[in-house]
């Protein structure tokens, strides 16, 4: 059960539309390393985590990723509001516009729609936590790439905030992996576990 606060985790106030930039940033909404996939991955993985601390980490971060999804949606919306047909075409936003107008649709920058194939859930504690560490680094790289194409301070500021949160999430998943590996015993089925390797 969550309590929803009707405000963004970090303010987004973009003055100048930029549909070309919106087309890149949409990848963090529904792309392969985006916030939608992250939230679903973590909120799904938590069910099979064997320790309350790990369930809590996944619930906390999965919930925060939903807040990040809301921020990215707001950024994309503000970058595409009040556009003329000429601005849409000039920015190369016309192919997106044809299918979605200026609705915020979960897709990658390439135009590929969101797919559940982006979500890694194995039910194995170590595999899932390593997936999460990797996912946070891939999201950070995507934010780095967005910043390379962004010169609007109104956009850069919330994107930098989101990038910083990916680093914090990476650190928290590192803590979770330490908790899990410190508790390995004969009930854990991992490589080189003597109890598992016995015939």
N, C-alpha and C positions, 0 to 999 in steps of 0.2 A: 504494500500500500504506500502510495506516495502523496505528498502534499505539493500541489502545483502553485508556484508563486508566479503571478502574471506579469513577469518582467524578464528581460534577457539576463543571462549570467554576466554579460559584459555589454555595455551600450554600443549600438550600431546606429550611426547618424551620417549617412552618405548623402552629400549634396549634389554631386554630379553623376548623371547616368553614364554607364559605360557597358553596353551589352557585350562587347568583345571580351571584357574582363569577366563578366558574369558567366559567359560560356566556359571559361576556364575554371572558375571557382565552383561551379555546379558539381564538379568532380568530387568535392569534399562533401557534397550532399548525398549523391547516390553512386559515386564511382567505386573502383575496386578497393581503395584505401580510405573511403569516406566514413562519415559519422553514422550514417544509417547502418552500414554493415558492422561497425564497431559496437554500437549499442545492442544490436541483435545478437552478435557473437557473445558478448560478455553476459548479457541477461539470460542467454541460453546455456552457456557453460556453467553457470553457478549451480545449477541443479545437481550436477554430478560431482561437485567439489566435496572432498571428504571432511574438510575442517571448516568450522564456522568463520574463522578469520579469512579464509579464501573466498567463501560465499560473500562475506561482507565487502571485500575488495572488489569483487566482480559486480556486485549490486551497486556500490558507490560509483564506480567508474562507468558502468553501463548507463546509469541514470544521468551522470554528467554528460555522457556522449549524446543523450537525447537533447540536453540543453544546447550542446554544440550544433546539433542538427538544426535546432530552431534559429541559432545565430546565423548559420550559413544560409538558410532559407531567407532570412531577413536581408542579408547582404545581397543575395541574388535578386530579390524583389526590388530593393532600393536601387540597384544598378540598372534595372530594366523598366522602371516606371516612366510613364509619360513620353514614350518614344514615338517619333514620327516614322512612317514607312521608309523614308530616306535614311534615317539613322540606323534603322534595323538592317537594311540592305548593306549599307556602307561598312558596318561592323561585322558582317558575316554572320549575323544572328538570325537571318531569314529562314534557314533550314530548321532551326529550333522553333522559331516563331510559328511556322506553318503547322507543326504538330501540337504545340503547347501554348501558343500565344505568349504571354509573359507569366504563365503559371510556373510554379516551382516544381519541376518534375525530377524524380530521382534518376539521374543518368551520369555517366562519365563525361569528361570533356570531349571525348571522341564521339559522343552521341549514343553510345551503347547504354541501354536501360539497365537499371539495377537488377541484379540477380542474386539469389540465395547462394550461388556458387562462391560469392565473395566471403562467405561466413565459414570459418573453420571451427568445427565442434567435433571432437573425437570421443569425449567422455573419459579420456586419459588425462590425469592431473598434470603430469609433466609435459605431455605434448601440447595440451591446451595453453598452459602458461607460457611455453616457448612461442606458440602461435601469437599470443597476446603481446609479448615483448616485440616480436617482429612487426606485428600490425601497428604498434605505436611508432616504431621507427619509420615505417612506410608512410604513415600519416604525416609525420614530421617532415619527411622529404617532400611530400606533396605540397605542404605549406611553404617549404623553402622554395619550391619551383613556382608557386603562385607569387611569392614575394619578388621573384626575379622579373616578373612581368607587370608588376604593380607600382605605379608612381603616385597614387592618390593616398595622402595621409589618412583620410577618413576610412579607407579600406585597409590600409596596412596595419593600423592600430589594432582592430579586432582580430585580424589574421595573426599578428604577432602574439596576441593573447592566447589564441587557440593553439598555436605552435608550442608555446610555453607549457600549456596544459598537457600536451602529448608527452613532453619530457617528464613531467610529474607522474603521469600514468605509467610510463616506462619504469620509473623508479619504484612505484608501488607494486607493479607486477614482479619486479626483481625481488622485492621483499617477500612476495607470495611464493615465488619459486624457492627461496631460501627456507621458508616455513615448510614447504612440501618436502624438499630434499633432506632436511634435518629429521624428518619423521619417517623416512623410508625404513621398512622392516620386511619381515617374511610375507606379509600380506600384499606387498607391492610387486607388481609384475614389470620390472624394468631390466634392461640389459645388465648382465653381470651381477644380478641379485642371486646369491648362492641358493636361496630357498627355491627359486624358480628354475634354476639351471639343473638342479638335482633330478635324476630320473627315477 
